[in-house]
Amino acid sequence: MNFELISTAFAQTEKTSRGGAPMWPMLIALFAVFYFFIIKPQKKKQKDAKSMLNTLSKGDRVITIGGICGTIVNVKEKKDAQSDNDIIVLKVSDTTKIELIRSSISKVIPKEGEVKKV
């Protein structure tokens, strides 16, 4: 029997089993792309929304997530719950006031002389 051919065949299969090594850098690069283009901007947007909700005060003109525009008349803060559960009284017209949860505010409308910060 010729054992040289068998050892040569085993040596060739060992070389081809290393083909998966370049996959790790590709996975790391893919994760980096996801992090910088999807995860990081989403975290920044959440942080900005939370700071906007925490700085709401009387007299601010706001738009709700349902599209209702109005002016904040009162902020009823609850001591035992998180600030997201605070009640905001919104004046929609001269005779109409509605109560909303703080987290239902979508954005603040800048005042006439105020420049929007980017």
HELIX and SHEET records of a PDB file:
HELIX    1   1 PHE A    3  THR A   16  1                                  14    
HELIX    2   2 SER A   17  GLY A   20  5                                   4    
HELIX    3   3 MET A   23  PHE A   34  1                                  12    
HELIX    4   4 TYR A   35  ILE A   39  3                                   5    
HELIX    5   5 LYS A   40  ASN A   54  1                                  15    
HELIX    6   6 SER A   83  ASN A   85  5                                   3    
HELIX    7   7 ARG A  102  SER A  104  5                                   3    
SHEET    1   A 5 LYS A  97  ILE A 101  0                                        
SHEET    2   A 5 ILE A  87  LYS A  91 -1                                        
SHEET    3   A 5 CYS A  69  LYS A  76 -1                                        
SHEET    4   A 5 ARG A  61  THR A  64 -1                                        
SHEET    5   A 5 ILE A 105  ILE A 109 -1                                        
END                                                                             
